[in-house]
Amino acid sequence: MLERLDDEDFPALTMGQATELLGVQPAFLRSLDAADVLHPHRSTGGHRRYSRRQLALAV
């Protein structure tokens, strides 16, 4: 599992973690998803999960 956290494409970050790291509101990330700028992975419950590579595209 730990090696997957080193993978820039592994969707390990929740919406809350991503917004905290970037200093943005959740609506900002949702708008990037709606505009097809980001393509977050969806958990089995439908929650967005972001990779470090995706967050780099957001800034």
Gaussian input, Z-matrix of N, CA and C with variables (Angstrom, degrees):
# hf/3-21g

backbone

0 1
 N
 C     1     B1
 C     2     B2     1     A1
 N     3     B3     2     A2     1     D1
 C     4     B4     3     A3     2     D2
 C     5     B5     4     A4     3     D3
 N     6     B6     5     A5     4     D4
 C     7     B7     6     A6     5     D5
 C     8     B8     7     A7     6     D6
 N     9     B9     8     A8     7     D7
 C    10    B10     9     A9     8     D8
 C    11    B11    10    A10     9     D9
 N    12    B12    11    A11    10    D10
 C    13    B13    12    A12    11    D11
 C    14    B14    13    A13    12    D12
 N    15    B15    14    A14    13    D13
 C    16    B16    15    A15    14    D14
 C    17    B17    16    A16    15    D15
 N    18    B18    17    A17    16    D16
 C    19    B19    18    A18    17    D17
 C    20    B20    19    A19    18    D18
 N    21    B21    20    A20    19    D19
 C    22    B22    21    A21    20    D20
 C    23    B23    22    A22    21    D21
 N    24    B24    23    A23    22    D22
 C    25    B25    24    A24    23    D23
 C    26    B26    25    A25    24    D24
 N    27    B27    26    A26    25    D25
 C    28    B28    27    A27    26    D26
 C    29    B29    28    A28    27    D27
 N    30    B30    29    A29    28    D28
 C    31    B31    30    A30    29    D29
 C    32    B32    31    A31    30    D30
 N    33    B33    32    A32    31    D31
 C    34    B34    33    A33    32    D32
 C    35    B35    34    A34    33    D33
 N    36    B36    35    A35    34    D34
 C    37    B37    36    A36    35    D35
 C    38    B38    37    A37    36    D36
 N    39    B39    38    A38    37    D37
 C    40    B40    39    A39    38    D38
 C    41    B41    40    A40    39    D39
 N    42    B42    41    A41    40    D40
 C    43    B43    42    A42    41    D41
 C    44    B44    43    A43    42    D42
 N    45    B45    44    A44    43    D43
 C    46    B46    45    A45    44    D44
 C    47    B47    46    A46    45    D45
 N    48    B48    47    A47    46    D46
 C    49    B49    48    A48    47    D47
 C    50    B50    49    A49    48    D48
 N    51    B51    50    A50    49    D49
 C    52    B52    51    A51    50    D50
 C    53    B53    52    A52    51    D51
 N    54    B54    53    A53    52    D52
 C    55    B55    54    A54    53    D53
 C    56    B56    55    A55    54    D54
 N    57    B57    56    A56    55    D55
 C    58    B58    57    A57    56    D56
 C    59    B59    58    A58    57    D57
 N    60    B60    59    A59    58    D58
 C    61    B61    60    A60    59    D59
 C    62    B62    61    A61    60    D60
 N    63    B63    62    A62    61    D61
 C    64    B64    63    A63    62    D62
 C    65    B65    64    A64    63    D63
 N    66    B66    65    A65    64    D64
 C    67    B67    66    A66    65    D65
 C    68    B68    67    A67    66    D66
 N    69    B69    68    A68    67    D67
 C    70    B70    69    A69    68    D68
 C    71    B71    70    A70    69    D69
 N    72    B72    71    A71    70    D70
 C    73    B73    72    A72    71    D71
 C    74    B74    73    A73    72    D72
 N    75    B75    74    A74    73    D73
 C    76    B76    75    A75    74    D74
 C    77    B77    76    A76    75    D75
 N    78    B78    77    A77    76    D76
 C    79    B79    78    A78    77    D77
 C    80    B80    79    A79    78    D78
 N    81    B81    80    A80    79    D79
 C    82    B82    81    A81    80    D80
 C    83    B83    82    A82    81    D81
 N    84    B84    83    A83    82    D82
 C    85    B85    84    A84    83    D83
 C    86    B86    85    A85    84    D84
 N    87    B87    86    A86    85    D85
 C    88    B88    87    A87    86    D86
 C    89    B89    88    A88    87    D87
 N    90    B90    89    A89    88    D88
 C    91    B91    90    A90    89    D89
 C    92    B92    91    A91    90    D90
 N    93    B93    92    A92    91    D91
 C    94    B94    93    A93    92    D92
 C    95    B95    94    A94    93    D93
 N    96    B96    95    A95    94    D94
 C    97    B97    96    A96    95    D95
 C    98    B98    97    A97    96    D96
 N    99    B99    98    A98    97    D97
 C   100   B100    99    A99    98    D98
 C   101   B101   100   A100    99    D99
 N   102   B102   101   A101   100   D100
 C   103   B103   102   A102   101   D101
 C   104   B104   103   A103   102   D102
 N   105   B105   104   A104   103   D103
 C   106   B106   105   A105   104   D104
 C   107   B107   106   A106   105   D105
 N   108   B108   107   A107   106   D106
 C   109   B109   108   A108   107   D107
 C   110   B110   109   A109   108   D108
 N   111   B111   110   A110   109   D109
 C   112   B112   111   A111   110   D110
 C   113   B113   112   A112   111   D111
 N   114   B114   113   A113   112   D112
 C   115   B115   114   A114   113   D113
 C   116   B116   115   A115   114   D114
 N   117   B117   116   A116   115   D115
 C   118   B118   117   A117   116   D116
 C   119   B119   118   A118   117   D117
 N   120   B120   119   A119   118   D118
 C   121   B121   120   A120   119   D119
 C   122   B122   121   A121   120   D120
 N   123   B123   122   A122   121   D121
 C   124   B124   123   A123   122   D122
 C   125   B125   124   A124   123   D123
 N   126   B126   125   A125   124   D124
 C   127   B127   126   A126   125   D125
 C   128   B128   127   A127   126   D126
 N   129   B129   128   A128   127   D127
 C   130   B130   129   A129   128   D128
 C   131   B131   130   A130   129   D129
 N   132   B132   131   A131   130   D130
 C   133   B133   132   A132   131   D131
 C   134   B134   133   A133   132   D132
 N   135   B135   134   A134   133   D133
 C   136   B136   135   A135   134   D134
 C   137   B137   136   A136   135   D135
 N   138   B138   137   A137   136   D136
 C   139   B139   138   A138   137   D137
 C   140   B140   139   A139   138   D138
 N   141   B141   140   A140   139   D139
 C   142   B142   141   A141   140   D140
 C   143   B143   142   A142   141   D141
 N   144   B144   143   A143   142   D142
 C   145   B145   144   A144   143   D143
 C   146   B146   145   A145   144   D144
 N   147   B147   146   A146   145   D145
 C   148   B148   147   A147   146   D146
 C   149   B149   148   A148   147   D147
 N   150   B150   149   A149   148   D148
 C   151   B151   150   A150   149   D149
 C   152   B152   151   A151   150   D150
 N   153   B153   152   A152   151   D151
 C   154   B154   153   A153   152   D152
 C   155   B155   154   A154   153   D153
 N   156   B156   155   A155   154   D154
 C   157   B157   156   A156   155   D155
 C   158   B158   157   A157   156   D156
 N   159   B159   158   A158   157   D157
 C   160   B160   159   A159   158   D158
 C   161   B161   160   A160   159   D159
 N   162   B162   161   A161   160   D160
 C   163   B163   162   A162   161   D161
 C   164   B164   163   A163   162   D162
 N   165   B165   164   A164   163   D163
 C   166   B166   165   A165   164   D164
 C   167   B167   166   A166   165   D165
 N   168   B168   167   A167   166   D166
 C   169   B169   168   A168   167   D167
 C   170   B170   169   A169   168   D168
 N   171   B171   170   A170   169   D169
 C   172   B172   171   A171   170   D170
 C   173   B173   172   A172   171   D171
 N   174   B174   173   A173   172   D172
 C   175   B175   174   A174   173   D173
 C   176   B176   175   A175   174   D174

   B1=1.4540
   B2=1.5278
   B3=1.3201
   B4=1.4609
   B5=1.5181
   B6=1.3332
   B7=1.4660
   B8=1.5263
   B9=1.3234
   B10=1.4675
   B11=1.5198
   B12=1.3191
   B13=1.4607
   B14=1.5225
   B15=1.3254
   B16=1.4623
   B17=1.5242
   B18=1.3111
   B19=1.4627
   B20=1.5285
   B21=1.3389
   B22=1.4637
   B23=1.5210
   B24=1.3265
   B25=1.4580
   B26=1.5261
   B27=1.3281
   B28=1.4630
   B29=1.5301
   B30=1.3294
   B31=1.4760
   B32=1.5285
   B33=1.3124
   B34=1.4595
   B35=1.5263
   B36=1.3214
   B37=1.4601
   B38=1.5243
   B39=1.3216
   B40=1.4615
   B41=1.5275
   B42=1.3116
   B43=1.4640
   B44=1.5296
   B45=1.3234
   B46=1.4623
   B47=1.5168
   B48=1.3179
   B49=1.4620
   B50=1.5226
   B51=1.3222
   B52=1.4655
   B53=1.5257
   B54=1.3365
   B55=1.4617
   B56=1.5237
   B57=1.3210
   B58=1.4631
   B59=1.5235
   B60=1.3230
   B61=1.4650
   B62=1.5248
   B63=1.3326
   B64=1.4614
   B65=1.5243
   B66=1.3276
   B67=1.4619
   B68=1.5197
   B69=1.3300
   B70=1.4673
   B71=1.5261
   B72=1.3215
   B73=1.4578
   B74=1.5268
   B75=1.3328
   B76=1.4655
   B77=1.5302
   B78=1.3124
   B79=1.4688
   B80=1.5244
   B81=1.3257
   B82=1.4602
   B83=1.5263
   B84=1.3322
   B85=1.4642
   B86=1.5246
   B87=1.3323
   B88=1.4704
   B89=1.5256
   B90=1.3350
   B91=1.4671
   B92=1.5250
   B93=1.3251
   B94=1.4650
   B95=1.5230
   B96=1.3211
   B97=1.4649
   B98=1.5302
   B99=1.3188
   B100=1.4670
   B101=1.5256
   B102=1.3331
   B103=1.4650
   B104=1.5256
   B105=1.3245
   B106=1.4646
   B107=1.5284
   B108=1.3263
   B109=1.4623
   B110=1.5264
   B111=1.3206
   B112=1.4616
   B113=1.5173
   B114=1.3076
   B115=1.4672
   B116=1.5244
   B117=1.3492
   B118=1.4595
   B119=1.5224
   B120=1.3110
   B121=1.4586
   B122=1.5267
   B123=1.3093
   B124=1.4663
   B125=1.5232
   B126=1.3179
   B127=1.4638
   B128=1.5231
   B129=1.3129
   B130=1.4633
   B131=1.5228
   B132=1.3096
   B133=1.4632
   B134=1.5159
   B135=1.3524
   B136=1.4597
   B137=1.5139
   B138=1.3273
   B139=1.4575
   B140=1.5245
   B141=1.3317
   B142=1.4605
   B143=1.5257
   B144=1.3282
   B145=1.4579
   B146=1.5240
   B147=1.3198
   B148=1.4563
   B149=1.5239
   B150=1.3217
   B151=1.4641
   B152=1.5291
   B153=1.3068
   B154=1.4713
   B155=1.5205
   B156=1.3360
   B157=1.4661
   B158=1.5333
   B159=1.3338
   B160=1.4607
   B161=1.5227
   B162=1.3188
   B163=1.4588
   B164=1.5193
   B165=1.3162
   B166=1.4655
   B167=1.5241
   B168=1.3242
   B169=1.4661
   B170=1.5234
   B171=1.3153
   B172=1.4613
   B173=1.5228
   B174=1.3196
   B175=1.4707
   B176=1.5006
   A1=111.68
   A2=118.13
   A3=120.11
   A4=112.54
   A5=117.60
   A6=119.32
   A7=110.88
   A8=118.27
   A9=120.69
   A10=110.88
   A11=117.72
   A12=120.32
   A13=111.61
   A14=117.75
   A15=121.75
   A16=112.00
   A17=117.39
   A18=122.92
   A19=109.58
   A20=117.59
   A21=121.79
   A22=112.99
   A23=117.58
   A24=121.25
   A25=113.57
   A26=118.27
   A27=121.03
   A28=109.45
   A29=118.05
   A30=121.19
   A31=111.89
   A32=116.59
   A33=121.54
   A34=113.74
   A35=117.76
   A36=120.29
   A37=112.46
   A38=115.39
   A39=120.74
   A40=109.39
   A41=115.82
   A42=120.83
   A43=109.84
   A44=117.45
   A45=120.97
   A46=112.88
   A47=116.61
   A48=120.49
   A49=110.69
   A50=116.47
   A51=120.99
   A52=111.17
   A53=117.23
   A54=119.59
   A55=111.07
   A56=116.57
   A57=119.83
   A58=110.94
   A59=117.18
   A60=120.83
   A61=112.26
   A62=116.09
   A63=120.40
   A64=113.36
   A65=117.21
   A66=120.55
   A67=112.26
   A68=116.44
   A69=121.45
   A70=109.61
   A71=115.71
   A72=122.04
   A73=109.64
   A74=117.92
   A75=120.56
   A76=113.19
   A77=117.30
   A78=120.68
   A79=111.52
   A80=117.12
   A81=120.44
   A82=110.79
   A83=116.79
   A84=119.57
   A85=111.05
   A86=117.12
   A87=119.53
   A88=110.69
   A89=116.81
   A90=119.88
   A91=111.11
   A92=118.11
   A93=120.66
   A94=110.82
   A95=116.36
   A96=121.16
   A97=109.72
   A98=117.36
   A99=121.79
   A100=111.87
   A101=116.87
   A102=121.92
   A103=112.29
   A104=117.90
   A105=123.90
   A106=113.40
   A107=116.39
   A108=120.46
   A109=109.32
   A110=116.18
   A111=122.52
   A112=109.12
   A113=115.73
   A114=121.48
   A115=108.44
   A116=116.42
   A117=118.81
   A118=111.91
   A119=114.60
   A120=121.09
   A121=107.13
   A122=117.63
   A123=121.21
   A124=109.11
   A125=115.77
   A126=120.45
   A127=108.59
   A128=116.95
   A129=119.78
   A130=111.07
   A131=117.71
   A132=121.91
   A133=113.48
   A134=117.32
   A135=121.64
   A136=115.18
   A137=117.74
   A138=120.86
   A139=110.44
   A140=115.30
   A141=120.37
   A142=110.35
   A143=115.37
   A144=122.82
   A145=107.26
   A146=115.92
   A147=121.47
   A148=111.45
   A149=114.51
   A150=120.47
   A151=108.18
   A152=115.71
   A153=119.39
   A154=110.98
   A155=117.53
   A156=120.53
   A157=110.37
   A158=117.24
   A159=120.53
   A160=111.05
   A161=116.60
   A162=119.34
   A163=111.46
   A164=117.63
   A165=120.34
   A166=110.33
   A167=117.51
   A168=121.13
   A169=111.72
   A170=116.87
   A171=121.51
   A172=112.98
   A173=117.07
   A174=118.85
   A175=112.33
   D1=-41.08
   D2=-176.89
   D3=-62.25
   D4=-35.63
   D5=179.12
   D6=-65.29
   D7=-29.17
   D8=177.88
   D9=-67.83
   D10=-30.48
   D11=178.59
   D12=-68.11
   D13=-23.09
   D14=176.24
   D15=-78.80
   D16=-15.56
   D17=-178.85
   D18=-76.78
   D19=119.29
   D20=-178.78
   D21=-62.34
   D22=-21.40
   D23=-177.48
   D24=-96.83
   D25=-2.61
   D26=-179.62
   D27=-76.31
   D28=123.03
   D29=-176.69
   D30=-78.40
   D31=78.29
   D32=-173.21
   D33=-96.16
   D34=-16.54
   D35=-171.02
   D36=-100.09
   D37=132.78
   D38=176.19
   D39=-76.55
   D40=170.85
   D41=176.47
   D42=-57.53
   D43=-45.74
   D44=-179.65
   D45=-61.75
   D46=-43.08
   D47=178.66
   D48=-65.29
   D49=-41.77
   D50=-178.84
   D51=-64.83
   D52=-44.26
   D53=-179.15
   D54=-67.04
   D55=-35.95
   D56=178.20
   D57=-66.16
   D58=-43.53
   D59=179.14
   D60=-63.34
   D61=-39.61
   D62=-176.36
   D63=-88.27
   D64=-17.37
   D65=-177.43
   D66=71.88
   D67=36.76
   D68=-179.58
   D69=-124.62
   D70=170.19
   D71=176.52
   D72=-86.93
   D73=153.20
   D74=177.15
   D75=-55.38
   D76=-34.00
   D77=-179.96
   D78=-59.91
   D79=-32.59
   D80=178.69
   D81=-63.25
   D82=-47.53
   D83=179.60
   D84=-67.18
   D85=-37.02
   D86=177.27
   D87=-63.06
   D88=-38.32
   D89=-179.97
   D90=-67.45
   D91=-35.21
   D92=176.32
   D93=-67.17
   D94=-34.72
   D95=175.77
   D96=-66.62
   D97=-46.16
   D98=-179.32
   D99=-63.87
   D100=-32.06
   D101=-179.99
   D102=-85.91
   D103=5.29
   D104=-178.85
   D105=61.75
   D106=27.47
   D107=174.71
   D108=-83.16
   D109=-43.24
   D110=176.12
   D111=-114.06
   D112=150.61
   D113=177.66
   D114=-130.43
   D115=75.56
   D116=-177.66
   D117=-65.90
   D118=149.37
   D119=174.07
   D120=-70.16
   D121=149.57
   D122=175.82
   D123=-109.86
   D124=133.28
   D125=176.16
   D126=-71.96
   D127=172.72
   D128=178.63
   D129=-62.03
   D130=-24.73
   D131=176.96
   D132=-87.66
   D133=0.39
   D134=178.14
   D135=90.54
   D136=5.01
   D137=-179.37
   D138=-81.53
   D139=143.49
   D140=179.22
   D141=-73.45
   D142=140.77
   D143=174.62
   D144=-130.00
   D145=131.43
   D146=-174.74
   D147=-112.02
   D148=145.57
   D149=173.42
   D150=-96.38
   D151=165.19
   D152=177.06
   D153=-63.19
   D154=-35.74
   D155=179.13
   D156=-63.60
   D157=-41.56
   D158=178.93
   D159=-63.59
   D160=-40.52
   D161=179.86
   D162=-67.57
   D163=-31.94
   D164=176.32
   D165=-64.10
   D166=-32.90
   D167=177.48
   D168=-71.17
   D169=-24.42
   D170=-175.71
   D171=-77.43
   D172=-18.84
   D173=-176.55
   D174=-101.69

